[in-house]
Amino acid sequence: MQAYDKKQLDAKIASSMPVDHPWHNDFHLEMPFGLINDPNGLSFHEGKYHIFMQWNPFGVEHKHKCWSHVETTDFLHYSLPVLALWPTDEHDANGCYSGCGFTEDGELKVLYTCNRREGKTRIPAQRIGTWNGAEIEKGAILIEKEPAGYGSHFRDPARYVKDGREYLLLGGQTADERGRALLYERHGEDAVFLGELRDFGYMWECPNMFSLAGREILLFSPQGLEAEERRYQNLYQSGYVVGELDENTCTYTHGAFEEIDFGFDFYAPQVFQREGRTILYGWMGMPERECEYPTAEYGWMHNLTMPRELTLKDGHIYSRPVREMEALRTGEMRKVEGKIEEVALYKKSEIHLKIPLNEQEKICVKLNYGKEQWCLHYDVQAHIMEIDRNAMELGGRGVRRFALRAEECLCIDAYIDKTAVELFFQDGYCAASFNVFPRSDEVQRLTVTAEHELAEGAAVVFELGGFQWSGK
């Protein structure tokens, strides 16, 4: 087993922060070294938001799975990351995988997947832990193994409380490789298997069940969906269905599956709820695509999205950065009213565009980094948005297309960090997250072109600062 020294790793983190590198983001959570992926244990406890992240502190491969931890009261000021959970015994000798967080009996609890191997055989178990302010103290094994008829891909527990009863939802795969979510009812340190929720794909990961506007949402990451012209274009997807769950019969009646983010780099989202808000974090990365992230050369890889607030309208989830992100506006502001053809940006920008469509057939928005660029092409008649990053020299490239209906104006809200880009279209109806790794440090420029003369629109650009870090 790999040796883990919390004191040494925490000291290395502290001495590395903040990271001064053109590609290390300033307002997206990431670690100074190692690989992060799934957001974990999202919770609010004793006046603070707690964000855990799956983390390999020893390299940029999907190995040595641990959890790191940060806390914040305002999504702007953060405690320095620390090592929070790591393999210590036979149950999790081969990794501490994803899970959830919640308050119980006045303590912050987590439930996570232990992973160990015997030869090539994976043996998962689900374990309770308690956050003591410095690390997670491991407790009882709640679910020792997967139910009969299921394979060893059995992980990522999430908690859902309804009518005073506590349920657990886990991602899984049947023995004949069909994706499922498995439903349990928890009673203290016991959990009773109730049945499965099924739909499509060969594997489901990171299921979340939560109530939003009186409906029950299942958010999950299915694997094995065949790519189509306007959807399912990543290697693996993340999305949701809206419906009603009958726990007594383990029946979930729901509508169609919808992707929650159409960018190149988004997977394994997790949500938590606080004072009427439903907040989401996603992993800005993609499994099995490590070659697309050149930060590996410098010892780190991946980041999380900004925290997003979710709302449900007419059966569709809208997402927007939480209002606290406005506090990042610490610099200048530029405002353009009239014909928007070119706008100078900042190193880190928040951009709000409103482009009248009128009789236009196609709109093109380009963001340039010197000679490099990524582009948005909107087909007004077909209602198709295209994201094209083929003109970037480093990192992943390609095109993503998805349906987007804009009527009178095309509205785009963009948040540009050093490598992380998050786009929100039509007031959050669609979102798209991706990374770019520009060679140039030239001031960015945004241009808007169309087939016909542009009508008067509006553009507002804010210069953004970054997160503030400190010890507890």
N, C-alpha and C positions, 0 to 999 in steps of 0.2 A: 504494500500500500504506500502511496505517495506520502511523504512526511509533510504535515501542515503545522506551521508555527504562526499562530494568530498574532502574537506580539510583533514578530518580525515583519509579517505582511502588512499589518496596520501601520507600522512605522514606515515601511516603504511607500505606502499610499500617501501618508502625510507629507513625506519629503518630496513626493512627486507632484503635489497639487499647489497651485493650478498648473496645468500642462500648457506650455507655450509652444504650440506647433500650428502651422497654417491649416491643418486638417483636424485638429482636435476641437470639437464643438464647444460652444460657450453656453448655450441654453437648451441643450439636450443632455440627459443623463448618460454618462459613459464612464468607464474606469480609466485610470492612467496607464494601466497595462493589463494584458490578458484579454480574453474574449468574454463578452456578455451575450446573453440571449434573452430568454423569457423574463418579463416582469413577474414578480411573485409576491405573495403575501400582502397585497395592497390592503391597507387598513388605516383607520383613524383611532388613536388610542391616547388618552390623557392629554388631549389638546394638540396632538401632532399627527401629521400624515406620515405613515411608514411605507417606504418603498424598498422592497427587496428585489434583487436581480440575480438570475442564474449567472455564475461566473467561473471561469477557469483562470486562476491566478498565475498559472505556470506556462501559459502559451496561448496561441491563437488557434487551437484545435478544439473540437468538441470532446474534451476529456476532462477528468478531474473536476467534475461538477460540484460547485459550492454555491452558497448564496452570499452576496454582499448586501449591505444595508445602508440607507440614508434616511434621514428624517427632516421634516420641514413643517413650518406652520403656515407658509404663504406661497409655496411653490417657487420662491425666488431665493431665499436664504436656506442653505442646507448644511447639515452636519457633514463632516468628512466621512467618506465611505469607510466601512470596516468589514472585515470578514465576519460573517454572522453564523454560518452553518457549513459544516464540512464533514467528509467521511471520517468516522471514528471506530466503527465496529463492524461485525459481520453483516449486519442488515444493510448498511449503506456503503459498503467497502468500495463499490464501483460507481458511486455518485449519489449526490443529493439532488433529486430532480424536482420539477415544479410543484407548486401547491398554493394554498390560499392562506389568508390571515383573518383573524376575527377576535373580538373581545369576549371573554368568558370569565365569570367570577372575578371581575376586576383585573384580569391579566390579559396580555396580548398573546394569543395562541396562534400557532401555525399548524397546518396539516400538509405534509409533503410526501413525495414518493421516494422511498429508499430503493436503491438499485444495487444488486450484487450479481455476480456471475459464477457459475460452476462450469468451467470449460466454455463452450459457446452458448450455454443456456442462461438466459436472463431470468432473474428471480426478483420480482417487484413486491414491495409491501408499502402500506400507507401508515405513516407515523405522526403522532402528535408531538408538538414541541412548545416551549414557552420562552418568549423573549424576555431576558432579564435586564435589558438596557445596554448590554455589551455583546451578547451572543444568544443563540437559541439553545436552551437546555432541552435535551431530548427526553421524551417520555415514552408512553406505551405504544406498541404496535396496534393500530386500530383495525386494520384489515390485513391479514397475513398473506393472502394470495388471491389470485383472480378466480372468479367462479368457474365451474366446470363448463367446458365448451368454448372457452376463450383462451387466446394466446397470451404470451408474456408481455405484450405491449399493452400495459394496464397502468395508467398513470394520470398525473395532473389533477388531483382532487380539488373540487370547488364546493362551497357550502351555500345552501339555500334554505331560508327559514320561511315557513308558511303556516299560518293558523296555529302557531305554537309548536309545530313539529319541525324537526331539523333534518334536512336531507343533504346527501353528498352525491355529487355527480363526477364520474371519472371517465376519461377517454379510454377507449379500448378497441380491440380487434378480435373477431371471432377466430376460431381455429381454422376456418376456411377463408380467412383474410377479408372480412367485411367490417367496415367501420361502424362503431357503435358508441353511444354514451350509456354508461351503466349507472343506475339509480339505486342508492342505499338510503335507509333511514337510520340515523344515529341516535343511540341511547347511551350517553356517557362514553364509556370506553368500549362499547359494542356497536356494531353496525350490521344491519340486516339488509341483505340483497333483495330488492323489490322487482327488478327487471331491467329491460333495456329500452333505449330510444334509438330508432334506426332511420336511416334515410339513404345514404349513398357513400361512395368512396371505399377505399380499402383500409383506412385508419383514421380515427378522430383523435385530435389532441386539444388540450386546454379548453374543455367545455366550461362555460359560465351560464348559470341560470339566474335571472333577476327580473324583477317586476318594473315595468316602465309604462306610465300612463294607463294603468289598469290591465296591461297585457303582460304575458310571461314570455320573456325573450331568451332564446338559447343561442348564445354566441360561442362559436367553436372554430377549429381549424381542421377541415377535412383534407385528407390526402387521397390522390387517385382520381381527381376530376379531369376529364379530357378538355384540353384547351379549345376555346371557341373564338370566333372572330372578335367578339365584343366582351368576353368575360373569361375567367379561369385561365389567364395568360401567364401567371407565375407558375413555378414548379409546384408550389403548394399554396392553398388559398386560406383566407379567413373571412368569415361572414356570419350571418344570423338568420334565424327564422322567428316569426312572431306567431304566438298561439296561446293555447290553454293546456295546462298540464293537469291530468287526473292522476294523482299520486296513488290512489287506491287500486286503480287498474293498470297503472304505469302506461297510460295512453297520453300521447302528446299530439294534439290536433293543431296543425300550423299551416302557414302559407308557404310560398316559395322561398328558397334560399337566395339571399342577396349578399354580395360581397360588401364588406364595410370599408375597404380601402382598395383603390385600383392602381396603386403605385408599384414600382419594382421591388421595394424593400419594406415589407410589412408582414408580420406573422405573430402568432401566439398572443393576441391581446388578452388583457385581463381587466375587469371592472371592479369597482367598489362604490358604495353609496354612502353619502354623508349629507345630512340636513336637506333632503329632497333632491340632491344632485347625484347623477350617475356619472362617474369619472372613469375614463379609460386610459390605459397606457398600452402601447404596442411595442414589439421588438422591431426596430428598423434594421432588418437583415433577412436573409433567406437561407434555410438549411441547404447544405450541399452546394453552396455557391461561394465558398470561401475565396476562390480565385478572383472574385470581382471586387475585393476590398483591399486596396494597396496599402492601407495603414498597417497591415500585417508586418510589413518591412520594418516598422517602427515600434512594434511590440504590443499593439492593441487592435481591437476590432469590434465594431458595432456600437450602437447607441439605442436608447429608447426614444419614442415619440415624445412630444410635449403632452402634458395631461390634457385630455379632451372631455368636454361635457357632452353627453348624449341626450337627445330629446326624440320623442316619437310623434310623428305627424302623419295621419292617414296611412298608418301601417308601415311607415318608412322611417329609419333612423337617420337623423341629422347629427352631425358632429362639428364641434367648434373648439378651439383652444379655450381652456377655462379663463374666466375674466381676470384672474390674477396675473396672467401673462402680459396684461397691459402695463404692468410695472416695469417691464423690460425696456419701455420707451424712455430711455435716459438721455438720448442725444437729440439730433436735429430732426426736423420734419420738412418734407417737400410736398407741395400740393400743386397739382396741374388740373386746370379746368379748361375744357375746350377739346381740340383735336389731340388725342394722345398718340404721339408718334415715337417719341424717345424720352426716357426718364433715367436720370443718373441715380444709381443706388448706392448703398453703403456696404461696408464689409459684411454687416449683418443687418438684414432689412425685414420689416413687415410692410407688405404691399397690399393695397386695396384698389382694384381696378373695376371700373364700370364702363363697358364698351357697348354703345348702342349698335344694334344689329341692322335696323332699317332694311334696306334691300340687299344687304351683303349676302354672299354665298359662302365665303370662307374668311376666317379670321386667323391671323398668325401672331402669336406672342413669343418673342425670343428673349432669352436672358443670356448675355454674353460675358464670358471671362476672357478678355483678350480675343484670341482667335477661336476659342472654344465656345460652345453654346449648347443649351438644350432648348427645345421648342414645344410650344403648344399649338396644335392645329385644330380649329373647330369648324366642322362642316355644319353650317346653319340649317341646310335643308334636310340632311340625314340625321341631325341631332347626335353627332358623334364627336367626342373629344379624343384627340390623339396626343400622347406624350412621347417625344422623340429625343433620346439622348445619344444618338449615334455620333454626333459631332464632338463628344467629349473624348479625350485621348486615353484617359486612364479609367480603370474601374469598369463596372458593368455598362453595357450599352443596350440598344434595342428600342422597341416601340411598344406602347400599351394603348389600346383603344377601348373605349367604353361609352355606353349610351348616356347622354346628358341633354336634357331639354331646357333650352333657354328661349324665352319668348321675346321680350323687347330689348333686354340687355344681357350681355354675357358678364357675369360677376365672378371675379377671381380674387381670393384672399391668399396671399403667399407669405410664408415665413422661411427666410433663407439664413441658415447658420453656415458655418464654415464648410461642412460637407452635407449636412442634413437639409432637405427641402420638404416642406409640407404644404400642400395645396388644398384649398377648400373652395368648391364651386357652388354657385347659386345658394349662398347663405348656408353652406354646410350640407347640401343634399348629397354631394359626393366628395370624397377625400382621396388624396393620392400622396403617398410618401415615398421618397427615394433619396439615394445618396449620389453625389457627384464629387469628383476629386480633381479640381482644376489645377493645372500647372501654374497658371498666371496669378499674380497677386494684384493685377490691375483692378481699378474700380469697376464694378459691374455696371452694365447698361441693359435696360429693358426697352425693347422696341415693339411696336404694334403696327402691323400692316394688314391691308385688306384689298380685295379686288377693286372696290370702288372707294371714292373719297370718304374718309372717316367722318362721322358726325361728331358733335361735341359730346364728350364723356367726362370722366373724372378719374384722377389717380392721386392717391395719398400714400406717401412712403415715410415710415418712421425708422430712424436709426435705433438699433437695439443694442442693449448691453448684454450682460451674461449673468449666470448664477453666481451667488456669493457663497463662499465656503468658509467654514470655521469649525473648530472643535466644539464638543458639547459644553 
